[in-house]
Amino acid sequence: MAPSTIQKLRSAISGDEPQDDSLITEISDATSLSWSTRIKGFAICFIVGCSFSILGTFLLIRDIKLFAVFYTLGNITALLSTCFLMGPCKQLKNMFKEKRLIATILMLTCLVLTLCAALWWHSKGLAIVFCILQYLSMTWYCLSYIPFARDAVKRCFSGCMA
């Protein structure tokens, strides 16, 4: 028998919980919150973030500064919602893994540049461009968590361009 099978058998006999190396178990061990509390925290934080982004989009007509602040705050809040699932340390480690590094840096840079364009440079055009780049980089970042999603998007775009 393999060592992991022996350990599982011993755990079952002794009454200990069996060691399960699944993703859910790994996420569960990352924080002290219960699974349902983490899911609720994630959902609430994500919904608040999306609401801020939508509110920011509606504020585009009135004031570019409010638009940039609410849109960026919404994306940051939505991004931070994943800390409920993985824990903040693991989230930061995952953000800066090699396969996400460029998307993470681009996303964070666009977050800062959006605020700079709106609050200090007073450039509505630049703020909108950086928001679009912010959206695209955030999408590319999120796709990195879905297996083969980036490859599918690349093939879709190359098929459309051909």
Legacy VTK file of the C-alpha trace (Angstrom):
# vtk DataFile Version 3.0
C-alpha trace
ASCII
DATASET POLYDATA
POINTS 162 float
0.000 0.000 0.000
1.067 3.566 -0.660
1.979 5.688 2.373
-0.991 7.998 1.876
-3.356 5.016 1.840
-1.823 3.712 5.075
-2.206 7.119 6.718
-5.844 7.323 5.653
-6.475 3.826 6.993
-4.830 4.652 10.339
-6.829 7.878 10.591
-10.067 6.029 9.916
-9.295 3.366 12.526
-8.205 5.834 15.185
-11.289 8.004 14.609
-9.335 11.006 13.371
-10.601 12.864 10.362
-9.054 11.530 7.184
-6.488 13.735 5.463
-8.050 15.110 2.284
-5.802 17.166 0.047
-8.635 18.611 -2.023
-8.901 22.307 -2.812
-11.852 22.790 -0.453
-9.909 21.260 2.441
-6.918 23.456 1.640
-9.117 26.564 1.563
-10.854 25.454 4.736
-7.562 25.173 6.587
-6.458 28.629 5.450
-8.697 30.568 7.817
-10.428 30.080 11.123
-13.828 31.132 9.760
-16.360 28.432 8.975
-16.957 27.556 5.328
-20.435 29.114 5.324
-19.137 32.325 6.939
-16.389 32.586 4.325
-18.860 32.056 1.487
-21.174 34.712 2.944
-18.258 37.133 3.425
-17.098 36.527 -0.131
-20.594 37.013 -1.562
-21.293 40.196 0.412
-17.898 41.725 -0.366
-18.158 40.782 -4.056
-21.689 42.202 -4.360
-20.625 45.430 -2.625
-17.657 45.679 -5.003
-19.819 45.132 -8.070
-22.339 47.654 -6.744
-19.597 50.267 -6.309
-18.406 49.643 -9.867
-21.928 49.938 -11.271
-22.551 53.089 -9.228
-19.281 54.479 -10.542
-20.387 53.774 -14.097
-23.609 55.727 -13.522
-21.589 58.576 -12.024
-19.544 58.868 -15.228
-22.133 61.291 -16.569
-21.908 63.592 -13.519
-18.339 63.601 -12.297
-15.221 61.834 -13.549
-13.653 61.929 -10.074
-16.560 60.097 -8.435
-16.641 57.670 -11.341
-12.959 56.798 -10.993
-13.104 56.491 -7.209
-16.215 54.299 -7.110
-15.200 52.163 -10.091
-11.719 51.550 -8.682
-13.014 51.019 -5.140
-15.489 48.490 -6.539
-12.755 46.525 -8.300
-10.552 46.562 -5.214
-13.442 45.395 -3.010
-14.352 42.623 -5.448
-10.705 41.549 -5.568
-10.441 41.550 -1.774
-13.555 39.375 -1.529
-11.440 36.376 -2.464
-9.489 36.831 0.769
-12.526 35.329 2.507
-12.061 32.139 0.511
-8.291 31.710 0.672
-7.090 34.028 3.365
-5.100 37.179 2.684
-1.610 35.642 2.700
-2.485 32.871 0.281
-4.366 35.340 -1.916
-1.263 37.544 -2.184
0.924 34.519 -2.950
-1.503 33.419 -5.671
-1.725 36.925 -7.126
2.021 37.082 -7.664
2.546 33.580 -9.041
4.357 33.524 -12.367
1.242 32.837 -14.451
-0.590 35.847 -12.919
2.303 38.234 -12.358
1.874 40.368 -15.481
-1.913 40.539 -15.123
-1.590 41.449 -11.431
0.966 44.191 -12.045
-1.045 45.593 -14.959
-4.265 45.479 -12.935
-2.749 47.241 -9.908
-1.033 49.803 -12.130
-4.318 50.567 -13.908
-6.084 50.957 -10.560
-3.553 53.611 -9.528
-3.438 55.303 -12.946
-7.238 55.564 -13.078
-7.232 57.472 -9.817
-4.291 59.632 -10.912
-5.958 60.502 -14.230
-9.199 61.516 -12.547
-8.026 63.124 -9.302
-4.718 64.779 -10.169
-4.428 65.024 -13.947
-8.143 65.883 -14.442
-8.200 63.945 -17.710
-11.551 62.321 -18.389
-10.262 60.552 -21.513
-7.286 59.012 -19.748
-9.429 57.966 -16.802
-11.796 56.135 -19.139
-8.906 54.477 -20.994
-7.386 53.317 -17.697
-10.783 52.033 -16.535
-11.088 49.983 -19.701
-7.562 48.650 -19.181
-8.432 48.023 -15.531
-11.462 45.982 -16.606
-9.511 43.997 -19.207
-6.595 43.261 -16.879
-8.976 42.254 -14.071
-10.767 39.924 -16.494
-7.472 38.411 -17.655
-6.413 37.986 -14.024
-9.706 36.243 -13.120
-9.451 33.961 -16.147
-6.108 32.698 -14.826
-7.978 30.861 -12.053
-10.106 28.899 -14.541
-8.206 26.026 -16.188
-7.657 26.584 -19.933
-9.816 29.753 -19.938
-7.018 32.007 -21.149
-6.191 29.573 -23.952
-9.845 29.493 -24.998
-10.013 33.310 -25.088
-6.801 33.476 -27.114
-8.138 30.928 -29.622
-11.455 32.789 -29.827
-9.751 36.086 -30.607
-7.303 34.556 -33.061
-10.239 32.840 -34.791
-12.106 36.149 -35.009
-9.067 37.955 -36.375
-8.339 35.306 -39.050
LINES 1 163
162 0 1 2 3 4 5 6 7 8 9 10 11 12 13 14 15 16 17 18 19 20 21 22 23 24 25 26 27 28 29 30 31 32 33 34 35 36 37 38 39 40 41 42 43 44 45 46 47 48 49 50 51 52 53 54 55 56 57 58 59 60 61 62 63 64 65 66 67 68 69 70 71 72 73 74 75 76 77 78 79 80 81 82 83 84 85 86 87 88 89 90 91 92 93 94 95 96 97 98 99 100 101 102 103 104 105 106 107 108 109 110 111 112 113 114 115 116 117 118 119 120 121 122 123 124 125 126 127 128 129 130 131 132 133 134 135 136 137 138 139 140 141 142 143 144 145 146 147 148 149 150 151 152 153 154 155 156 157 158 159 160 161
